[in-house]
Amino acid sequence: MRAFLAGLLILLLGSVATAQVTGFVESVGFDNHYRPDCWTPLVVNLTSTVSDPMEYQLQVWQEDLDKDRVLYTKDVTLSPKVQEKYQMYFLPRSSDGLPSGAGSMADLQKALQVRICLRPAEGKRPEDAKVVVERLPVRIFLENEDLSGGPFDKRRGKRMVLVVSDPDSNSKPAWEGYHDAFGLTDEILPINVRPADLGENVLYYASIDAVVWLNAQADELDRSGAKRREALDEYVREGGKLIVCQPPERQKIEALASLLPIETKDASGNWLITFDEKLRLDDLTTVPKPDAAHPIDALPDLAKPKLPDSKLVQTWNKILGPFKIARARPLDGAVVDYWENWKPGDKSPYIVRKAHGLGCVTWVAQDLGDPNLTGIRSSNWPYVWDRVIGWHNDTRMLGDYNKDQNPYDAGDGVVDFSPSMLQGTDYTSKGATYIFLAILFFVVYWVAAGPGTYFVLAGKKRKELNWFVFGAWAFVGTALTVLVVRLLLRGDAEVRHLTVVRSTPGEPAVIYSRVGLYIPRDGEQTVALKDSAREAISYVTPLEIHPAYVPQSDFPAAQVYSIPVHDDPQPVSIKVPFRSTLKKLEARWVGDLQTGIGGSARLVGVNKGHITGTLTNQTGADLRNIYFVFNHLAAGGVSHDWVLFVPHWDKDQSLDIGKEFDQKNAKLIGLPGNWRPPGSGGNIRGFIDGQWDQYWATTWGSGNMTGGEDDRGKGDFGQPIPRAFPIMSLYDRLGPGKNLYYGAQTTKERVDFLRRGGRMLDMSPSVAAGRLVILAQSDDDKRGLPFPLMVEGSRVEGEGRIYYQFALPVDRSEMEKEAEKQQ
């Protein structure tokens, strides 16, 4: 009877708990598109059924590389009798990814366990929390945007672009032309969102390549105390791209004013952005031979065909106006990328860019989503968006290329850089030592226990004792094994790492590190970060990688640990289960770094050598394979991205950047068939466009032709001068690889690049914003971690390779004045 009553009580308590709240998973990723190796947003829709506010913990259960269960947790408070939405973040499991495609809903329900628990008491483990809903229903289809179809899959990557607009404004960009175009570095995937959909945590943007703001109310970002603007600001500061198209109603972007590269208001609060109107837009049809007195308008000029005999026809002039185009003054240090010409001697900035931390904010003088502009009489929008966002594609619309010599036909496939980012975290020497000792121990044991014992006993004519002594050897061997294991599996924690340090003056450094953490102890170990910035998100998580690169492993006893996900910066500390073995983790540390590059530089006219100044290596490490990258404006408003390669730079040493760049000391990288690549001796310089990008895209050799793994990207890590790092660091400034023609012959050497796990490396926004970007790597792979990683309260230095990315402000005024004189 007592057992019956106890069971009834448990059942009733369970029913009460279940009745507290109902809900479902509303969305995963962005419009249910996601990348399998990135932080992924997830929206949970909950309804309270009780009359009191309740504190819950949302938990997303996934697996790490060792098949341990990982709980991503977020504490929430649900108001009484209301329906509310909560956004949290998790890393999808690496083992086989999340089910993708039509018909995957039931499989996704099994693979994505989202549960609701009562908030655990202080000191209690999240996995032991009282469960309210064991598994929320998932009623969506999910699309994996980095799907791998095996060794023969040669698909390029995708750029995910968030397009922020208000549904009632009807502002919607035209992207359709990308579908049939070629000459792209990546495919384009636009995702439409409202301001209220944006995340309040910088993790929301982990898989996003650019944010385009169209005719939307920016004050919604902070409405009701939300922190969406803070998250957007942090995304840009850490290397993101924000493009703001000026709406006709100026107040709509007032909340973004501090980010914009233009003057928005004067000291009295009066708007400095004004508007002029045009009744029509002149294109090549109305002005077939444009000049200073008869210019094409900015938008049709950006969209003009690329071939003189192109079959594309412009009809911009037939769109009915009037059109509002904003006038504004650029802020000091901003870069005017394009101008609107009103009449001779009268022009205003049309595209303006300015650095914001490591990222770039771009302002466009027109609402490029205006339905009056995006109708059937407009044309070639991909050409416009390439320039506006800053992609250096060689996009070609159908009818705007020579079919007989298509430089993008076929080639040598895809070079995947993802494996190169997974190097440097294994203990190959330690593992080899253990294997050697195990084999040696095995050989000695069997020699001693078998023939050794037999011959000794035979010599003493006591062979009848052979089996007894053999058994004794087994006990001795076991004792020795236990002793050897205890001797070997002891000591301090050790780390092998691959780390990227990103910094710019006046901002906290952002460091990404992938570590192999070996702890010769069993049980939970506390792993923490110290001295991280209070205003930014830092974390330690299990290393989750694309399922295509996951080795087969299956630990017999899965353990559970939790990763708290906060929208506010918090001290970073997690408990990770160890089995006296290696665990792969990923850390992001944001904080004040006392090292970097000192000095200053300025850009000058071509006749004065392009660049001048003195820079000092203050990283505390000797550097090698250094790239100096800057955008230079020459006569006629023509700009080029220059790259200077310097083989070595000793710590604490200064260099004269003008002298290093001078043609007397730096050879040109050359042309196809006559490359002078890095490593051929001394400094190397050249344009990115048509020189460095084509060298990088046509010198890989053929991939695996038998259907096996193409390991060109993986093998790059061990090269004396790796190419994956500068390519991923300058990705948006690179044109696509081209097949090169020699008469009627084509080389078919071009490759496409895939950069899973390396998207955060792109420094292109800093180059576009006029910064001097410096890329380098540590002179050896024995460098300690540049941030404080703590294990059980003790700092672990470790050893590994460090990549450095610096963005330095440069004075562009002299160069701009010189270029203006020569126009």
N, C-alpha and C positions, 0 to 999 in steps of 0.2 A: 504493500500500500504506500509506504514511504517513497519507494522508488518510482511508483506511478505519479505521486504528487510532485516529486522533484522533476520528473520529465515534463509534466504538464506546466510547471513553473518556467522551465527553460523554454518550452515552446511559446508560452505567452510572452516572455521577455523578448524572444526573437521576433514575434509578430509585432510587438510595440516598436522595436528597433526598425523593422522593415517599414513600418507605417510612417516613420518620421519624414521620409523624403523619397521622392521618385525622380527619375531622370533618364537621360540618354546621352550618348556621345553625338554631338551635333555636327562636328567637322574635325578633320585631321589635315594638317598642312595648310595649303592655300587653295581654296576652292577644291579641296581634296586632291591636290597635287603635292608630292613631297619628294625630298631627296633622302636616300637611305642612310647617308653618313653625316647628316646634319641634325642639329637641334630642330625639333618639329613641334609647332604649336598644335594644341588640341583644345577644343571648346566643349565643355560639359554643360548641359542644360539641366538644371535642378529645380524641383518644385517642393516647397515645404508644405507638409500636411499637419503641422502642429502650431500651437499658438504662442510659442516662445522662440526666441532666436537660439540657434544651435551652432556649436562649433564642430566642424568636421575636418577630416583630412582626406584629400583626393590622392589616390595612389594609382600610378600606371606601372604595371609589372612587365618587365622585359628580361632579356638574357644578355650576359656579357660574353666575351670570347671564350671563357672557360665554362660556359653553360650555367654559371651561378645566376640566381634570380636577383634582378636589380629593381628596386622600388624608387620611382621618381615621385616625390611627395610634395604636396602644397596644402597648407592650412587655410581654411576658408570659414567665414561666418555667414550662415544663411538666415535671412530675416524671416519672421513668421508669416506663414500663409501667402508667400509670394513665389514667383518664378524668376530665377536669376541665372545668368550665364557666367562661367568662370573659364579663364584661359590659363592653361599650364603648358609645360614643355617637357619633352622627353627625347631620348636618343633611341631610334628604332633598333631592334635587335640585329646583330650582325650575322647570325648563323644562316638564316635564309631570307632575311628581309621580311617586310609585311606583305601579305597577299595583295596583288595588284590586278586591275582590269575588271571587266564585266564578269559577273558571276562569282566574284571573290568575297561577297558580303559575309557568307557563313564562315569562310576560312578566316576572314579578318576578325570576326567575333571571337574566334578561338585564340588567335595570335595576339590580340590587343585586349588584355584584361585591365579594365578601369574599375576600381572599386571605391566605395565610400565607407569610411570608418569614423567612429568617434575619435576626436583628437586625443592621441596618446598622452597619458599623464607624464609628468617630468621624470626622466630616467627610464621610461618604458620604450621598447623597440617598436617601430612602426609596424613591423610584420605581426606583432602580437596585439595590435590595437583591436578593439571590439568592432566587428564588421557589421555595417548597417545594410549595405547592398554589395553582394559578392562580385557581381559583374554587371556593369551597365550595358544596356543594349547598344549595338553599333549597327546603324542602318544606312551605311554609305558605301559607295564604291571608291576605291583609292587608286590613284595613278602614280606609279613610280617613274619619275622623270630622269632617272639615271639607270634605267633597266639594262642589265647585261644579258645578252643572249648567247654567251659562250665565245670560244676562240674566233669564230667566223663573224661575230658581230662587230661591224666597223662603223657604227653610228657615232656621230659627233655628240658633244655635250649640248646642253640647252642653257640659255640665259633666261632666268626668271625675273620678270619686270613687274613690280607692283604699280598699277595705275590707280591713283586715288582720285575719286570724283564723287560728286553728289548725284544720285539717280535723277533728281528733279531738275538738274541743270542741263541734261542731254549732252553734256560734254563727253565725247568718246573719241579716242584716237583711231586712226586708220592704220592697221597693221597687216591687212590681208596680203599686200604685195610681197611680204616676206615668204609666203607659202610657196610661190613658184620661182623665187629668185635663187641665184647661186652666187658664189663668191663670198660666202659667210664663214666666219670663224666658228660660230655656234649657231644653232637654231634659236629662234626667239619664241618665248612663251609668255605672253602678257596675261596678268591676273588682275581682274577688276575688283577693287575693294572700296569701301566707304571709310572716311576718317575714323568712325567709331569701331571699325573692324581691326584697326592697327593694334599691335601689341604694346603692353606697358613694360616690356622687358627687352633688352637688346638681343636676347637669344631669339626673339621672333624673326630677326632679319638674317639668321645664319645662312640661309640658302638663297638669299635674294641678291641679284646683281645690280639692280638700280630701282629707285623709286621715282615715279613721274607724278607730279602733283598738277591736277587739272581742276579748274573752276570748282573747288571744294571749300567748305567752311573750315578754316584752320583752327578756329576757336573751339571746335568739337574735340580737339586733341586733349584739352585740359578740363573739359566739362565734368562737373561732379567730382572734382579732385583727381581725375584720371591722370596718369603719368605717361601718356602716349608721346607727348612732345619730347619729354626727357629721353625716352627710349630711341626716338628718331634722331635726336641730337647725338646720342652716344653712338648710334650706328654710323653716322657720317663721320664723327670724330675718329672713329677707329678704322676708317678706310672706305666708307660707303659713298654712294652717289645719290644725290637728291637733285632732281630737275623740277623747277617750279615755273610753270607757264602762267604768265600774268593774266588774270581774269579781268573783265571789264569793271567789276566791282572791287575796288582796291581793298576795302575792309576785309574781304574774304581771306587775304593772306597776311593780315596784320599780326597774327600770332606767330608767323614765321619770319617776321621782319628782321630779327637779330641774326638770322642765318643767311639772309640774302646778300649777294655781292654788290648791291646797289644802295644808294641813299633813298630811304623811304619817307622819312619825315624830318622836318627841321627842329630846332630846339623848342619851338613853341607848339609843336605837335601838328603842324600843317603838312599835308602830303606833298612830297616832292616828285612823286610819279604823276606824270600828265599823259594825256592821250591826244593823238591826232588821228584824223580819219582819211582814208583813201576810198574813192568811189569804185576803183577797180585795182587789180593787181597786174602790173605789167610783166609779161613773160617773154620768151623768145619769139612768140608769134607777133606780138605788138612791137618788140624792140629786137629785131633779128641781129643787129650789130650793136650791142650795148657798149657805152663808154661813160665817162664821167658826167657828161651832160645828159645822157639818156640811159639811165641804169635800169636793170631789171630789179623788181622788188625782191626783198630778202627771201621770202618763202618760195616763190617760183625759181629763184636762182639756186637755192639749195636743192630743189627738185629737178633741175634741168638734166636732160640725158647726158651720158658720158661720151658717146660717140658722135662725131659730126654728122654721120649719115644714119643716125639712129632712126628706127621706125616708130619710136615713141613720139606722140604728139602732145604738146602742152595746150591746155585750154583754161588755164587759171584766169585769164582775162575775161572769160565769159561768165564767171561767178559774180552774181549780183552783190554789190556792196551796200552800204559803206562798211569798211573794215576798221576796227579800232586797233591801233598799234601804239604801245606805250613808249614814252620817252623817260629816260632816267639817267642819272650820273653814276658811273661805276665808283665803288669804294677804292681808296688807295690800296694798291697791291692786287687789285682784280685784273683779270685778263679778258679783254674784249675779243671774242672768237669770231664774231660776225657783225656786220653793220647793216642798218637799213638806210638806204640813200633816198633822201627826199627830193633834193635838187642840188645842183652844183654848189659845193661848199657847205652843204647842210646834211649831216648824217647823224644818226643816233645808234647806240648799241642795240643789237638785236639778240645776240647770245653773249652772256657775261658769266665768267666762272671765277670762283675764289676758293682758296683752300680753307677748310674748316677741320683743324686737326690733321689727321692723315687722309681725310676724304675731301670731297669737292661738292660745292653747291653751285648749281647752274640756274641762271634766270633767263627766260625767253620772253620777248616783248609782246607775245601774242598768245592767245588761247589756242593751242594746236589741236584741241579736241572740239572746237566750235563746229557744230553740224553744218553751218554754212560754208565751212572750209573743207570738210571731209567728204563732201558729196561726190557725185559721179564725174564732175568736171575737174576735180583735182587729180593729181597724178604723182606717181613715183614717191610715195610717202616713205618707203624704206630709206631712200637717199637722204631725206630730211632727218629721220630719226637717228640714222648713223651719226650725222654731224651733231645733232642736238645732245645725244647721250654721250658721244665721244667714242664710239666704236670705230675702229679703223678697218672695217670690212671693205671689200671691193665688190659690194653688192651690185648685181646686174639684173635688171628686169628683163623679161622675155622681149626680144626685139632690140635690145641695147647691147648686143655683143656679136662678135664674129663667130658664126657657127663652125667655120672651118678650122679655127684655132681656139678651142675652148681650153683655157689654162687650168680649169678645175675638173677636167674629166679624168676619172680613175686616179692613179698614183700608187703610193706605197702604203696606203691604209692609215690606221690611227696609231699614234704613239701615245700610250697611256702613262701619265706621270704618277698615278696613284701609288704604285709599288715603291717608287723612289721616296715617297713621304713616309713609308713604313719601315725604312731601314734604320739601323743604328740603335735599336732598342733590345736586341737579343744578346744573350751571354754565350756566344759561340765558343769562346775559349774555355769558360767554366764548364759548359756542357761536354766539350771534348775531353776535358780533364777527368770528369766524373765517369765518362764512358771508358776511358783508358784504364782508370783505377778499377772499375768493375770488371773489365776483361782480365786485367792483370790478377786481381784477387781470385777470379774464377779459375784461371789457369794454374796459379800457385796452389789453390785449394785442391783441385783434382789431381795435380801431380803429386802433392804430398799425401792425399788420402788414398789415391789409387796405386799406381806403380811404385811410388816412393815407399809407401808403407809395406807393400808386398815384398820388394827387394830387400828392405832392411830386415823384415821378419824371416825371409828366406835365408838370408845370410846367417841369422841366429838360429835357424832351424825351428822357428816357432810359427810356421805358416797358419796353424790352426787358430791363431789369435787375429787373423787378418780382418774378419768381419767385426770383431769386438772393437779393434782399434779404428776401423773405418767409421763405426758409429760414434766413437769418441771424437774423431775429427769433426763430425757433423756438429756436435755440441760446441767444440772449440771454434769452428767456423762461424756458428751463429753468434757466439759471444763477441768474436772479432768484428763481425758485421755490425752488431749493435754499437760497439765502441767506435768503429770508423765512421758510422753514420752520425753519432753524437759529436765526433770531432769535426767532421766536415760541415754539418748543418748547424753552425753556430757563428757568432760574430755579429757585426753591425749590418744594417740594411745597405744595399748597394743599388746604384742607378746607372742605366745606360739610356741616353736620350738623344732626340733630335729636336732642336729648339729654334724658334724664329723670334728674334727681337725686333720690334717695330717701334720707332719713336720719331717725334718731331719736337722742336723746342717749345717750351711752355705748356706741354701736355704730358699726362702720365704715359709711360711706356706701356705697350700691350705686348705680352709675351705668350706665345703658344708653344707648348712643349708636349711631346709624346715620349713617354718614359716606360722603360721596362724596370719595374721595381722588384728586386729580389730581397726577400726577408727570410732568413733561416730560422723561422719560428712558426709554430702553428697557432691558429686562433685569430681573433680580431685584432687588427693593428690600426691605430689612429694615424691617418695621413692628413696633414693640414698645410695651409699656406699662411705665411706671416707677412705683415707690413703691406698688405694690399690696400689700394686706394678706397677711401670711404664712399666716394661718389660713383663708383663703377662696379660692374659685376665681375667677380672672379669665381673660379670653380675648379674642382677636381672631380673627374668622372671616369668610369671605365672607358677605355679606348674602344669606340665602336667604329668599324670600318665598313666599306662597301662589301656586301656578301660575296662578290666575285673574288675577293682576296682573303677570305677566311679559311685558315687551315682546319682540317678535320681534327677535332679534339672532343673528348667526352669524359669528363671527370665523373667518377662513380657516385659521388655524394654532393649534389648541388647545395650550395649554401645561399643565404639571403643577406643582402645589405641594402641600405637606403641612401638615396641622393636627394637632399632637400633642395627644392627649386624656389628661390625667393625673387620677388619683383624688386626688392630693395637690396642694396649691398649688405652683406652679412659676413661675419668671420667665417672662413672656409675650413671645415673640419668634417671628415667622414671616417667611418670605421669599415675596414675592408677585411674580409676573411682570407687568411693565407694558409697554405699547406706546406710550409717550408719550401716554397717555390716562387716562380716568377709570376707577376701580375702586370698586365699592360694597362696603363692609365693615361689619361690626357688632362693637362692642366692649362688653365688660362689665368694668367696673373697680370693684373693692371695695377701699376704703382709707380712710385718715383724711382727712377734709375739714375745713378750718379755718373754713368759713363755714356759716351756717345762720340759725336764728331764736333770738334770746335772750329772756330774761325768763321769766315764769311766769303761770299762770292757775289759777283755781279755779272750781268750779261751786257756785252758791248757789241758794236757793229762788226760786220764780217771782216772789214778791213783792219780791225783791231784785234782779231783773233777769237771772236765769239764769246769767250768767257775769261774772267780773271778773278784772282783772289787766292787766299792762303787757307788751307784746311789742315786740321790736326787730328790724328787718330787717338782719341781718348777713350777707346773701348777697353783698354787694359789687355788687349790681345793683339798679336800679330795677325794681320788680315791677308788673305789672298783672293784672287779672282774678283777684283773690285770693278764695278761698273758705275760710271757717273752718267746720269741721264738728265737731259734738260731739253725744253722746247725753245727753239730760237726763231725769232721773227726777222726775215730778211726783206730786201727791197720788194715793193709791189704787194706787201702784205702776205707773202708766202712764208709759211712756217714749216719747220722740220724738227722732228725729235732726233737729237744727237745722242749717241752712246759712245763713251770712251772707256776702253778696257785697260786696266793697269794690273800687272801680274801680282805685285806684292806691296804691302804697306806696313812698315814696322810700327809697333805701338809707340805712342808718345812722339812720333815723328810728324813733321809738317811737310806738306807738298804745295807747290805752286801750281794750281789747277790750270792756269793759262799756259804755263810752260809744258805741262804734261800733255795738254791738248794740242799744242802747236804741231803743225805738220812736219817739223824737223824731228820731233820726238815720237810722233804717233803715225803709224802707217794706216792707210785706208784699208778697210776690210776687203775691198776688191769687188769683183763682179762674178756672176756664175761662171764656173769653169776656170776661174783664176782667183780663188779665195785666198786671203791672208788671214787665217783664223786666229783666235786667241791661242797662245801656245807656240805660234810660229816665230816668236821673238819680239820682246818689247811691247809698247803700247799699241793698241789698235783702236781706230775710231771709224765712225760712219753713221749714215742715217739709219733709223729703224726701218722706215718705209722703203722697200726695194733692195735693201742691203742686209742689215742684220736679220730682219724677219725671214728673208728668203734663204740666207745662209742656214738659219736654224731649221727651216722647213724642208730643206732639200739635201741634207747631208747625213741622213740616218741609215741609209742602206735599206734593203728589203726586209720586211718582217718574216715571220715563220710561214712558209708556204705549205706546210703539211697539216695545218689545222691545229697545231699545238699552241702553247702560250707564246705570244709575242712579248719578249722581255726587254725590248729596247729601252723603255722608260725605267724599268727596274735597274738595268745595268748601268744607267747613267749616273747613279749615285756614287759608284766607285771610280768614275773617270777623274783624271787630274783636273779637268775644267768641266764640271757638270753644266749641262745646258738647261735642265728642267727648272732650276731655280730662277735664272733671269727670264726665262720664257713665261713662267707663271707670274713673276713679279711685274711684267710689262704686258700682260695678256691683251688688254683692251687697246693697246697701242700697236699691236701687231696686225698686219694684213694676213689674209689666209695664204697658205703655201700655194705656189703656182708651178704647174708643169712648164718647163722652159723649152723654147723652140729654137732650133738651129736649122734654118732653112725649112725643109719639109719634115724634119725629124723632131720628135719630142722626147724629153728625157723621162717623163712619167715618174719623177722622183718625189713629187710633193707628198706631204703627209698632213693629216689633221691632228690636232692635239686634244687630249682628254685630260682633265685636271681634277678628277674626283679627289677630295681630301685636301685640295690646295687652293680653293677659291679665295680663302682669306688672305692669300699672299699678294693679290693684285695691288700694285702701287700706281696704276694708271691714273686714278683720280688726282694724285699729287702732281704727276707730270702735266696733266691737263690744266691744273690750277696754277702752273707756273713755278712749281718748286723744283729744286735740284734734288733728285733722288739718287741715293748712294746704296748700292747693293754689294754685299761682301759675305765671305764665310771665314770662320776661324781657320787659322793656319794648320791646325791639326784637329783630330777628333777626340782629344783628351780634355776638353774644356768642361769645367764644372757648371752646374746649373746657375744661371745668372739671377735667380730669385730664390727666396728661402722656402724650400720644401722640407717639411718637418715630418719625421716618423717617430711616433711615441715620444714627442717633445724634443728630439734631437735633429739638428739640421743635417741633411744628406746632400753632399755636393755632387757626387757621381762624375761621370765623364761622357762626352759625346761631342757632336758637331753643333755649332751655332751658326745660323744664318742671320745676317743683319740687314735691316731695311731702315734707312734714314731719309726723312724729307726735310730739307733745309730751305728756308725762305731765301730768295735771291732778289737783288735789286735789278729790275727790268727796265728802269726808266731810260737809261742811256740808249739801250738797244731799240726801244720803241721810238724815241725821238729820231734816231738815225734812220730807222725804217720809214718813218713818216716823211722825212726829207726826200727820200728816194722814190716816193710814189708818184 
